[in-house]
């Protein structure tokens, strides 16, 4: 089965207008009897210094497993308690505690999500079934930093993000077409990448394991200069392993640089890139139930049986995602945002795979697949947000 070379382009434009406001009133039971305490008085409360971070709350690192806000349901940084949608969040800490190597693995304990289909030894793409909606389209419901992941569901050129490069995963369940255009009724998965931090952070991880697994990861971030207007982050990974099957290897090399600029108190610009090369990404093999889970002619197929052809089977993929997020606050009520990303992906795929037994024998029929595909996509999302209050003001006193 030959797959022709193809080039595809997407352009999506969305405008989101959201209303959200909070208010608070602090008062004494009898304001006329309130007393101002001297700072030296033994009854005086300690001084509390309140500081803020110019990075949105839903984009900041989250302590523990519980997130308080999300950008997925409204495209605004809204508390989950005030969001009239079902949203589940998998935080950075939970991803690490689960040792998740794919998005599928990170979502295994998320309600309403089923990820146990079509994984394969290579784990090349993430199939996410939500609320019973799945099939081939389950690779087409993933968004990365607010923009849809460009994937070709009719071919083999689908993208995959390594979870080590993510700050969190939001699962927005239910119809999402109002904000995100065409989408599947079960919902969508929103991936949020690690952002530059204005406080120094450095991490190095080394990992080894069975099947000759070896992995090195690093994550460094911090401010540039002393004026706290520019910060950087550089995240990288190199991994390789054999597998339980003969002649099958996995390799991945990824680097993700990013810069955040804060030229004024009202403007922020973050430039990001995600570059990934996978010289070998496993294979999708097949063995029949007869001979695998039960005897066939009194024999069993070995656990390391390879139904392909040595030197022929292979899957190589290049991914390049480059974009920016620009935000400007006009005043206390109005702000505008623009997200842009250019994506390109190339794959080279060769496969020899078994399909069935040759009648009245222990031999397997085999078929061949070949694909040489390129994909280019441009995504832009323009948002205008206005904050205002409706109804009666809060009553105090």
TAQUI-V580638 format. One record per residue. N is the residue number from 0. SS is DSSP state (hx for helix, st for strand, lp for the rest). PHI is phi in radians with two decimals (NA if undefined). PSI is psi in degrees with one decimal (none if undefined). Layout:
BEGIN
N/SS/PHI/PSI  N/SS/PHI/PSI
END
This chain:
BEGIN
0/lp/NA/112.6  1/st/-1.66/136.2  2/st/-1.86/123.0  3/lp/-1.25/153.7  4/lp/-1.17/138.0  5/lp/-2.45/157.6  6/lp/-2.29/129.4  7/lp/-2.29/150.4  8/lp/-2.38/140.9  9/lp/-2.14/145.4  10/lp/-2.42/117.1  11/lp/-2.16/134.1  12/lp/-2.24/128.7  13/lp/-2.34/142.2  14/lp/-2.10/123.2  15/lp/-1.99/127.8  16/lp/-2.10/116.1  17/lp/-2.16/147.1  18/lp/-2.01/123.7  19/lp/-2.70/132.3  20/lp/-2.61/152.6  21/lp/-2.27/152.5  22/lp/-2.54/153.8  23/lp/-2.55/144.4  24/lp/-2.27/131.6  25/lp/-2.07/123.7  26/lp/-2.64/158.6  27/lp/-1.62/160.8  28/lp/-1.06/-34.7  29/lp/-2.34/97.8  30/hx/-1.01/-29.9  31/hx/-1.21/-21.9  32/hx/-1.72/7.1  33/lp/-1.18/144.1  34/lp/-2.15/132.2  35/lp/-1.54/123.3  36/lp/-1.59/141.3  37/lp/-1.25/145.9  38/lp/-1.11/-21.4  39/lp/-1.57/-4.5  40/lp/-1.18/142.9  41/lp/-1.15/-18.2  42/lp/-1.62/-1.2  43/lp/-1.26/140.1  44/lp/-1.35/151.1  45/lp/-1.16/150.1  46/lp/-1.19/133.1  47/lp/-1.98/124.4  48/lp/-1.75/122.6  49/lp/-1.80/124.3  50/lp/-2.16/154.8  51/lp/-2.21/159.5  52/lp/-1.99/136.7  53/lp/-1.38/-2.9  54/lp/-1.53/138.1  55/lp/-1.02/145.2  56/hx/-1.00/-39.6  57/hx/-1.26/-10.8  58/hx/-1.77/-10.0  59/lp/-1.36/155.8  60/lp/-1.03/141.3  61/lp/-1.88/130.0  62/lp/-1.39/130.2  63/lp/1.39/-157.6  64/lp/-1.75/-8.5  65/lp/-1.90/118.7  66/lp/-1.70/147.7  67/lp/-1.79/-25.0  68/st/-2.27/165.7  69/st/-2.70/147.8  70/lp/-1.73/-6.2  71/lp/-1.31/-44.5  72/lp/-1.34/-30.8  73/lp/-2.16/-4.5  74/lp/1.11/14.0  75/lp/-2.18/156.4  76/lp/-1.34/86.5  77/st/-2.00/136.5  78/st/-1.00/140.4  79/hx/-1.11/-30.4  80/hx/-1.15/-20.0  81/hx/-1.88/11.9  82/lp/-1.76/119.6  83/lp/-1.50/46.9  84/lp/-2.54/159.8  85/st/-1.52/112.4  86/st/-2.25/128.1  87/st/-2.00/141.5  88/st/-2.15/127.9  89/st/-1.81/113.4  90/st/-1.48/171.1  91/hx/-1.02/-42.0  92/hx/-1.11/-39.9  93/hx/-1.17/-39.8  94/hx/-1.02/-43.8  95/hx/-1.21/-41.8  96/hx/-1.14/-30.4  97/hx/-1.45/-9.2  98/lp/0.92/42.1  99/lp/-1.23/130.1  100/lp/-1.80/-10.0  101/lp/-2.45/166.1  102/hx/-1.12/-38.2  103/hx/-0.97/-46.9  104/hx/-1.14/-36.0  105/hx/-1.18/-23.6  106/lp/-1.80/13.7  107/lp/-1.11/-27.0  108/lp/-1.89/18.2  109/lp/-1.56/126.6  110/lp/-1.11/142.0  111/lp/1.43/2.7  112/st/-2.12/135.4  113/st/-2.18/124.9  114/lp/-2.15/14.9  115/lp/-1.62/27.6  116/lp/-2.06/142.5  117/lp/0.91/43.2  118/lp/-1.43/-52.6  119/lp/1.29/164.3  120/lp/-1.18/-30.3  121/lp/-1.37/-29.5  122/lp/0.97/45.9  123/lp/-1.28/-31.7  124/lp/-2.36/163.2  125/lp/-1.90/111.4  126/lp/-1.61/115.9  127/lp/-2.07/106.0  128/st/-1.58/128.5  129/st/-2.22/124.5  130/lp/0.91/39.7  131/lp/1.51/-5.8  132/st/-1.71/121.1  133/lp/-2.67/-127.6  134/hx/1.31/-158.0  135/hx/-1.07/-33.0  136/hx/-1.20/-7.5  137/hx/-1.27/-4.6  138/hx/-1.67/0.4  139/lp/-1.90/18.0  140/lp/-2.11/29.0  141/st/-1.97/130.5  142/st/-2.02/144.1  143/st/-2.16/116.1  144/lp/0.92/44.5  145/lp/1.45/-5.2  146/st/-2.09/145.7  147/st/-1.15/138.2  148/lp/-1.28/124.1  149/lp/-1.31/112.1  150/lp/-2.38/143.0  151/lp/-1.77/103.2  152/lp/-1.28/-13.5  153/lp/-1.59/-7.9  154/lp/-2.30/-146.5  155/lp/-1.98/-1.8  156/lp/-1.58/78.8  157/lp/-2.09/144.7  158/lp/-1.59/161.3  159/lp/-2.57/132.4  160/lp/-1.81/133.1  161/lp/-1.32/131.6  162/hx/-1.12/-17.3  163/hx/-1.11/-22.5  164/hx/-1.61/8.4  165/st/-1.89/144.5  166/st/-1.55/-32.1  167/st/-2.91/165.0  168/st/-2.26/121.2  169/st/-1.79/131.6  170/st/-1.96/108.7  171/st/-1.76/109.0  172/st/-1.70/140.8  173/lp/1.84/173.5  174/lp/-1.02/136.3  175/lp/-2.23/11.1  176/hx/-1.14/-23.9  177/hx/-1.08/-40.3  178/hx/-1.74/-26.5  179/hx/-2.05/6.9  180/lp/1.31/-153.7  181/lp/-1.06/127.2  182/lp/-2.74/168.9  183/lp/-1.46/145.3  184/lp/-1.07/-23.4  185/lp/-1.21/-22.6  186/st/2.21/-164.8  187/st/-2.51/164.0  188/st/-1.99/123.3  189/st/-1.87/117.4  190/st/-1.69/132.1  191/st/-2.03/121.4  192/st/-1.36/162.3  193/lp/-1.18/134.7  194/lp/-1.89/158.8  195/lp/-1.03/141.9  196/lp/-1.94/145.5  197/lp/-1.62/9.0  198/lp/-2.16/137.7  199/lp/-1.02/138.4  200/st/-2.59/131.9  201/st/-2.45/134.8  202/st/-2.59/138.1  203/st/-2.34/132.7  204/st/-2.21/137.5  205/st/-2.18/137.0  206/st/-2.45/140.7  207/st/-2.47/158.3  208/st/-2.96/-163.7  209/lp/-1.17/165.1  210/lp/0.99/34.4  211/lp/1.04/36.5  212/st/-1.27/131.9  213/st/-2.54/130.8  214/st/-2.49/138.7  215/st/-2.24/132.5  216/st/-2.32/150.3  217/st/-2.55/151.5  218/st/-2.60/108.4  219/st/-2.18/140.9  220/st/-2.72/159.6  221/st/2.86/175.8  222/st/-1.38/157.1  223/lp/-1.99/116.8  224/lp/1.52/-179.5  225/lp/-1.83/-2.6  226/lp/-1.59/1.0  227/lp/1.00/37.7  228/lp/-1.94/-14.1  229/st/-2.37/134.9  230/st/-2.39/153.7  231/st/-2.21/163.7  232/st/-2.65/137.8  233/st/-2.34/117.3  234/st/-2.10/133.3  235/st/-2.49/159.6  236/st/-2.67/141.2  237/st/-2.41/124.4  238/st/-2.50/153.6  239/st/-2.78/153.0  240/st/-2.89/157.3  241/lp/-1.50/-163.7  242/lp/-2.58/179.1  243/lp/-1.24/-14.0  244/lp/-1.72/143.3  245/lp/-1.11/143.5  246/lp/1.19/18.6  247/lp/-2.11/126.5  248/lp/-2.27/161.4  249/st/-2.27/134.2  250/st/-2.46/143.0  251/st/-2.65/133.7  252/st/-2.31/119.5  253/st/-2.39/142.5  254/st/-2.47/140.6  255/st/-2.39/94.9  256/st/-1.55/151.2  257/st/-2.69/150.8  258/st/-2.35/137.8  259/st/-2.04/128.3  260/st/-1.97/134.8  261/st/-2.15/76.7  262/st/-1.15/-32.0  263/st/-2.41/172.7  264/lp/-1.17/-16.7  265/lp/-1.90/-1.8  266/st/-2.29/138.6  267/st/-2.44/143.4  268/st/-2.39/124.7  269/st/-2.09/122.8  270/st/-1.85/130.1  271/st/-2.35/151.9  272/st/-2.50/147.6  273/st/-2.36/111.1  274/st/-2.08/125.5  275/st/-2.46/134.2  276/st/-2.24/128.8  277/st/-2.16/95.5  278/lp/-1.11/-34.8  279/lp/-2.39/129.0  280/st/-2.33/57.8  281/lp/1.09/-156.9  282/lp/-2.78/162.4  283/lp/-1.85/105.7  284/lp/-1.81/176.5  285/lp/-2.60/136.6  286/lp/-2.38/144.7  287/lp/-1.27/157.9  288/lp/-1.09/-40.3  289/st/-1.23/113.3  290/lp/1.85/-17.0  291/lp/-1.86/-58.8  292/lp/-1.70/-12.3  293/st/-2.59/158.6  294/lp/-1.11/148.9  295/st/-2.32/115.7  296/lp/0.95/36.4  297/lp/1.32/15.6  298/st/-2.31/160.7  299/lp/-2.18/146.2  300/lp/-1.40/137.3  301/lp/-1.11/149.1  302/lp/-1.15/-21.8  303/lp/-1.81/18.1  304/lp/-1.12/132.4  305/lp/-1.99/114.2  306/lp/-1.55/2.0  307/lp/-1.57/-156.3  308/lp/-2.19/117.1  309/lp/-0.97/136.7  310/lp/1.45/-7.0  311/lp/-1.95/-54.0  312/lp/-1.06/132.8  313/st/-3.03/153.9  314/st/-2.50/113.4  315/st/-2.08/136.2  316/st/-2.45/138.6  317/st/-2.02/133.7  318/st/-2.21/135.4  319/st/-2.40/115.1  320/st/-2.18/118.8  321/st/-2.32/129.3  322/st/-2.89/-170.7  323/st/-2.62/161.0  324/st/-2.27/119.1  325/st/-2.01/133.2  326/st/-2.39/136.5  327/st/-2.41/131.3  328/st/-1.74/111.7  329/lp/-1.28/-44.5  330/lp/-2.77/-164.5  331/lp/-1.20/-17.0  332/lp/-1.85/-31.0  333/st/-2.12/139.0  334/st/-2.60/154.9  335/st/-2.24/148.1  336/st/-2.40/147.7  337/st/-2.40/126.8  338/st/-1.97/131.5  339/st/-2.39/142.5  340/st/-2.64/137.6  341/st/-1.86/133.4  342/st/-2.20/136.0  343/st/-2.40/145.5  344/st/-2.59/138.3  345/st/-2.30/136.5  346/st/-2.29/150.4  347/st/-2.30/112.6  348/st/-2.23/128.4  349/st/-2.31/135.0  350/st/-2.57/132.1  351/st/-1.99/124.2  352/st/-2.48/152.7  353/st/-1.44/157.1  354/st/-2.27/-32.6  355/st/-2.99/170.9  356/st/-1.36/144.1  357/lp/-1.20/133.1  358/lp/-0.96/133.0  359/lp/1.01/41.9  360/lp/-2.70/174.6  361/lp/-1.72/12.2  362/lp/-1.60/152.6  363/st/-1.90/135.0  364/st/-1.21/146.5  365/st/-2.30/151.8  366/st/-2.22/172.3  367/st/-2.26/146.3  368/st/-2.37/143.7  369/st/-2.52/134.3  370/st/-2.56/135.0  371/st/-2.33/97.6  372/st/-2.18/146.9  373/st/-2.27/145.0  374/st/-2.45/138.1  375/st/-2.33/134.9  376/st/-2.53/147.0  377/st/-2.18/129.8  378/st/-2.22/137.4  379/st/-2.46/139.7  380/st/-2.33/113.2  381/st/-1.78/129.3  382/st/-2.26/137.0  383/st/-2.15/122.3  384/st/-2.07/131.9  385/st/-2.12/131.6  386/lp/-1.89/127.4  387/lp/-2.65/163.0  388/lp/-1.92/137.6  389/lp/-2.10/159.2  390/lp/1.48/-173.3  391/lp/-1.34/145.7  392/lp/-1.20/157.3  393/lp/-1.11/142.5  394/lp/-1.68/130.0  395/lp/-2.12/157.1  396/lp/1.54/none
END
